[in-house]
Amino acid sequence: MRTIQEMTDKLSGKKVLMRVDFNVPLDKKTGVMSNDLRIRRALPTVRYALEHGAAIILMSHLDRPEGRDPKFTLKPIAKRLSELLGKECQFASDCIGPEAEQAAAALQPGQVLMLENTRYHAEEEANDAEFARKLASLGDIYVSDAFGTVHRAHASTAGVASYLPSAAGLLVEKEVEYLSKAIENPPHPYVAVMGGAKVSDKISVIRNLLPKVDCMLIGGAMAYTFLKQQGVAVGSSLVEEDRLDVAADLLAEGGDKLVLPVDHVCAQKIDAEAEAKTFIKEIPDGWIGLDIGPKTTEEFRSRIATASLVTWNGPVGYFEIDKFGNGTVGVARAMAECDAITIVGGGETAEAVEELGLEDRISHVSTGGGASLEFLAGEKLPGLAVLE
């Protein structure tokens, strides 16, 4: 994979068309950006290109607008980027067409321009060749620094690479470097923590990692599909009935490597006011497993403490409610305290680590939930394949 550092001598005086992931979370009531982490993660690559004499044209999507929905304009994002960079980020009210073309043509070295939401055009997700060509015509070099979107074959993530010399930005390079440690000659002992709601979301990852890990710690609601397959009573916990046969196959493949919860924090409904009870091994009828219990948390912590490499995808409980978040907190703290290389997948797992203020004590927190899962599953990601 070619990187921006390998193209350093080609940046001066050039217009760099850079795909970033500014799909920031918006407050559901006010529509205002509630977290600027994704903007901050892009700063090193933006600054690197500026320091080496480039002008930068930024592309991103925001949410899933149906047409030109003003709620999903990138204009406030451009303003926030200006504040973080300490210099003006110009803004074009479209990503193709006369205004974008004129703004890009007038851009001078050291200046930054942000294009409007690429998903305002249906051609973006269709990876339309003509739309990709129009985007590419704005720049001289294409840099991909949006790891959260590299599993999508869209015009701005893959299509433009057909028309311009292309390279990975510093963030994408770091993501690939760390996630590769989990699947290519990983150090041992290697512990993988798998959580989240559904086995079906993680089948490919579990299958790909099982031969590589020393143990896989299973938590979250997905654990109850495995436990039910083993004949353990799981009460009213979430079970994917149509995945019980898959769970049986994975249990057979994994053997002693798969470590399942031995106790559970439960409630009769998913509610902050609901009474929480801990049950050992089996869950009575009418009760829902919502977190791993203290014995399981301690078992998970002890396994992590002795590891050389730990990867974590998916919270191990309903951590949005504090009384069901102790397992997730325990895993996060164990990873922060151990001496291993620690890699946290994106999405809710990254949110949990950030909320606890532990991000700086983890070796790598991925910016891409879906992309990191597909990478760990060994799948070919379109947005990376075009950089090879």
N, C-alpha and C positions, 0 to 999 in steps of 0.2 A: 504494500500500500504506500503510495507516494504521500509525503507529508509536506506541510507548508514550509517547514524548515529546509527541506530539500529543494525548495523553489525560491529561497531567500533572494538569490541574485537576480531573479526575474520579477520581483515585486515593485521595484522603484519605477515610479511614473506610470504604473499600470492601474487599471480599475479592477478590483477584486470583487467578484460577485459571490457573496458569502451566505450560505444557508445556515441560519441559526434557529434555535428552538425557543422562541419567545411565547410559547403557548402557556402563559402564566395562569395561575388560578385566579378567578374573579369572584368577589363576594356575591352570593346569590341574591341578596337584597339590594345592594347598592350598585353592583356591576363594577366596582372599583377593584383594581389589582390588590390581592391580599398577600402576595409573596413575590419578591423579585429575584429569587435564587437563580432562576434560569437565565435571567439577564446577566447577573454577576458571573455565572459560569462561562459566559461567552467573552467576557472582557479580556482575558489573556490573549486570545487569538486576534481580536479586534486591535488591541494595542500592538501586538507583534507586527501586524501588517502595516499599521500606521507608522511605527518606528522605522520600518524599512521602505518608506516612501510611497506607499500605495494610497489610493483613494478606495473607499469601501462602500459597496452597495449591499445592503442587508435584505434578505428575504426571510419571511416566516409566515406560518399560519397562526391563527388563534381560534380555538374551539372548532365547532362545526356549523358555520353560518349557512343559512339557506338564502343565497343571493347576498346582496350588499347590506347586511344587517349592521346598522351603526353601533350596536352593542359590542361588536367584535372588531372595531377599528384598532389599528396598531398605533394610532397617533399618541395616546397616553404612554405607550411603551417607548416611543421615540423620545418623549420628554424625560422619562425616567432614565433612559440610557444617556441622555445629555448630561444629567446630574451626576451619574456614576462615572462617566468618562471625563467630566470637567471640560467638555467642549460641545458645541452644538451638533446635534444629529438632525439633519434636514429630513423632511418627510414629503413623500409623493403620494397623492391620494389614489393611486392605482399602481399595480405592479407591471403593467404593460401599457402601451399606448403613448400618445404624444407627450403627456406630462412627465411620465416616467423616463421617456427617451430624452427629453430636453434636460431634465434634472441630472440624469446620468452623464450626458454629454458635457454639461457645464462643470461637473465635479472635478476639483483639483486635488493633487496629492495632499494627504493629511486631512481631507474632509470625509464626512460620513453621511450617507443617505439611507433612509429606511423606506422600503416600498410597502404599500398597503397589503393587507392580508391576502396571501396567494389563494386561499380557499374562497375568496369572493368570485372566483372563476371555476366552473365545474371542470374545466380542462386540466386543472391542477391534479386532482385525484385520479383523473383518467390517464395521466401521463401523456397528454396529447403532444405530439411531436412539434406541431406548429407553435403551440403555446410555449413549449420548452425552448424553441428556437428564438422566440421573441424575448424571453427572459435572458437567454444567453447573449443576445445581441447587445445587452446593456454593459457587459463587462469584457475583460480580456482573459481573466483567469477565474476558475470556479473553485471555491474552497467549501468543503462540507464540514460544518462544526455543530451539527444538530443530531447528536447520537440518538435522541429520543424518536427520531423519524426515519432512521436508516433502514428500518424493516419495511418501509413503505416505498413502493415503486411509483412515486409521484413525479411530476414534471420538475419541481424545484429540488427534489432530493436525489433523483437519478437521471431524468431526461436531459437536463442541461449539460451533463458531463459528456454527452455525445458531440457537443459543439465547441467545448473549451478545454484547454489543458486543465487538469483537475487534481486536487490534493485534499488530504484530510487536515482539519484544523487541530490545534493542540488538545482540545477537549476530546474529540473523537479518537485521536491518537492515544490519549491516556486511557480512555474506556477500553479500547481494543487491547492495550498492553495488560491491563489488570484482569479483564475477563478472560483473556487467553490463558492466564495463570491457572484458571479453574478447570480448563479442559485440555491443556497441552503440558504434559510432564509436571503435574502439580506436586508440591512438596507434601510430605506426610509426617504426622497424621493429618488427614484431610477430613474436615467435618463440614457437611452441608446441612443447613437448617431450612426446611421447607414448611411454609405455612400458607395461609389464605383459605378461602372458602371451598374451592373445588379441586378435586383430583384432576378433573378434565382439563383444567388450565395448565397443569404442570406435568402431564404424562410424559411428554417428549423430553422435558428437562430431567425428570427423575430417571428415565431410561438411559439418557446419555451420561448422567453423572454416576449412576450406581456402580459401574465397573471401575470408576476412578477414585471414589471416596472410601474412607475407612468406616465411616458411619454416616447415616442420614437421619436427622432428628425431625420427626413429623409432628407438627402442631396445627393449630387453627381448626376450622370446621372440617377441613379435608381429612383430618385424622379419624373422624367418625365413620367414614366410608370404609377405611381399612379395618377399624375395630369391629364394625358390624360384620364384615366379611370373616373375621376370626371368631364370630359367635359371641362377642361381648355385647351386653345390653347397653344401648346408647340413648335410651329415653326418647325425647322428642328432638334430639340433635339433628342438624342438617346432614342428610345422607344422600349421595347420588346413587339411587337404586340401579340406574342403568350403567353404572361404572363399577359395580361390585366384582364383575368378572375381571376387569382391568386391575382392580386392587388385588385380586387373587394372584394374577400373573406377576405383579410387581412384588408382592410378598414372597412369592416363590423365587423370583430373580434376586431379591435383596437379601433374603435369609436374615441372619443376625445383624446385618448392616442397618436394617430399618428399625429405628427406635421409636416406639409409640408411647403416648401418654399413659401413665399408671394412675393418675388422679386428675380430677376435673373440677373447675369452679363453674357452678351451674346456677341457673335461675329458671323460673317458670315462664318468664317473658323477657324479651330484650328491652330493658328499661332501666334507667339510672336509679329509679326508686325501688326496683324489684329486690327481693331478698336474695342474697347470694349464699350458696352452700357448697362446700367441698365434699365430693364423693370419691371414694377409693375404687378404682378399677371400673365398676359398673355404675350406670346412671339410671335412677328409677324412672318409671313412666311419668310423663308430664314435665320432666325437667330437661333443660337444654344445656348442653356443654358449650360454654362461652369463653373458656380460657383453660390453659394447662394449669394443673394444681401445683402446690408448693413442692411436693416430692419430685414431680416431673421437671419443674423449673430448676431444682437443685441438680438433678441428673444432667440436664442440658448444660448447665453452667460448668459442671465438672468436666464434661466431654470437651467443651470449648476451651477450657483453661489449659488443656494439655496439647492442643492442636498447633500445627505449623501453618495451616491454611483453613480459614472459615469463610464459607459463602452463605448468604442468607437471603431468601426470597419469600416474602409473605409473612405478615404478623401471625403470631401463634395464639392470638385471642382477639376478642372484640374490643380492641384497645381504645376505641373512641369513647368508651365508658370506663372511667378510672378503675372501678372495682373488677373489671374484666381485662385490665391491661398489665397486671403484674408479671405475667409470663413474658410478654413482649418486652417489658422494661428489663426483666432479668436477662433475657438473651442479649439485648442491646448493651447492657452494662458489662456482661461477661465478655463480649467482643471488644469493648473499649478497654477492658482491663488486661486482656491476654496479650501474649507476645507474638501472636501469629500475624500473618498477612490476612487482613479482614476485608471482605468485599460484600457490600450491601446492594441488592438489586433496587431498582427504582420504585416508583409508585408509592403505595402505602408504607412499605418497609422504610424507604428513605424518609417519608414524613415522620414516622415514629422516631427515627434517630435524630432528625432535626429538632423535633419538639422537645426531646430530652437534652438538647445541647451537646450531643456526643459526636457530631459530624467530624470534628477536627481530630477525634481519637480513633477514627476508623480509617484504614488505609485508603479505601475508595468507596464512595457512595455514588452509584450510577445515576445518571440523569434520565435513563430510559427504561421504564418498566417493561413494556412489551418487547422492546429491542433487546434488552439484556436477557430476557427469558429465551427469545429465539436464538440469540448468540450461544447461550449455555446449552441449548438443545442441539447445537451443532448445525443449525440451518444457515443457508447462504442468505445474507441480507443484501437486498438490491442496492441500497445506498452505499454499502461498502464495496460491493463487487465492482461498481463503476470506477472505483479509485485504484483498483489493482493494476 
